[in-house]
Amino acid sequence: MLLSSVPSPLRRSLTTLLARVGLALGLVAVGGLALLAVAVTVARPEALALGFVPMCRASLAFAVTTLQGLMPLLILAVAFVTTRRLTVRGESGAWAALGLGSMDAWWSVRYVWLVFTLIVLVVGFSAEPWAWSTLHGVRGSPAASSAAWARLTRGEALVLEGGGAAILADDQLHFAAMQGALQGAVEDPQPEPRIAGWSFGSSEVRIVPSQDVAGAGLWRAKRLKVHLSEARRERYLQPPMNPRAQSVSGVLRLLGAQEIDEGRRDRANLVVHRRLALAAGVPLLALLGWFLGWSSQARGRGGGMARPVLLIVLALGLYGMTRICDHLALRGTLSSSLAGWAPWWSVLGMLGLMLLLRGRLER
């Protein structure tokens, strides 16, 4: 069926409404992510020890990685709420009186869906790699050392890798290890980015061996430095291995490299196909939400709960199917390219069903 031409006043009114709904829901999503980041910071007070700028960068990176997963639900909600508002205000009836239906309205704002598609591509291939790279840097040293020191100053015992523990009591730093014990007085640490570690300044360390061996006694150091082992330091300083932290060129290099293992190549392939599928799925999700919210009869603000409940069920189903496909791809049961696109075939099937029921949905 050919789409009808939409009068300019109707198209402008619909575009304005769609932009307002998109902006409002976008602000709600960003505000919710900001509150979640604050909650995470409050739950982990040692995060404040990272410093204000690194903490803000980490919070922004966390928001970007979460926003990428919320994109499908946000687009679905924007389309549904927009057509719901048209129904409540009775404007959908005016469209029907002119012989125009939901498909005509959806097609008249096609440039808005194109903008949403470009936003998804930018977030997926530019903002998300930056966010994962930022999180990779925050999780390493010296940021991790700063967080660990903050926990020590609150009186918590810190379990050391390879056995042993450390605790700060009465301004004395105590270490217990398999070889014996160390205790001493140290100053507050200062970051040493050059060695990816920390400097404690003037320090006194007393070695208390577990048995009578040489080396026991009091040692004084003008400057005590603590850093990662060489192997861990090299692993921290090298670029992140996570394919989601790679730019477009980085992912293409991973896909073409011969020396990497097959599992890592499959993960990179999954990341690329998932990002492309999400961008291609923007108009499908918009049309799905459009059909669910559209009705040519004014229904008031209540309007029944059947359609909103169905929208929530579809959103949860899409999320669940995406996670299942990812799990099957990582296990090798499903090819990574098929896993990236499979959830959107289900969306396409649901759209086909709604096209068959279009007459009932628009009543």
Secondary structure as UniProt FT lines:
FT   HELIX           8..43
FT   HELIX           45..50
FT   HELIX           52..88
FT   TURN            89..90
FT   HELIX           91..97
FT   TURN            98..99
FT   HELIX           102..108
FT   HELIX           110..122
FT   HELIX           123..127
FT   HELIX           128..139
FT   TURN            141..142
FT   HELIX           143..153
FT   TURN            154..155
FT   STRAND          158..159
FT   TURN            161..162
FT   STRAND          165..169
FT   TURN            170..171
FT   STRAND          172..177
FT   TURN            178..179
FT   STRAND          180..185
FT   STRAND          190..192
FT   HELIX           193..195
FT   STRAND          197..199
FT   STRAND          203..209
FT   TURN            214..215
FT   STRAND          217..221
FT   STRAND          225..227
FT   HELIX           230..237
FT   HELIX           243..245
FT   HELIX           248..256
FT   HELIX           262..280
FT   HELIX           282..293
FT   TURN            300..302
FT   HELIX           306..331
FT   HELIX           336..356
FT   HELIX           358..361
//
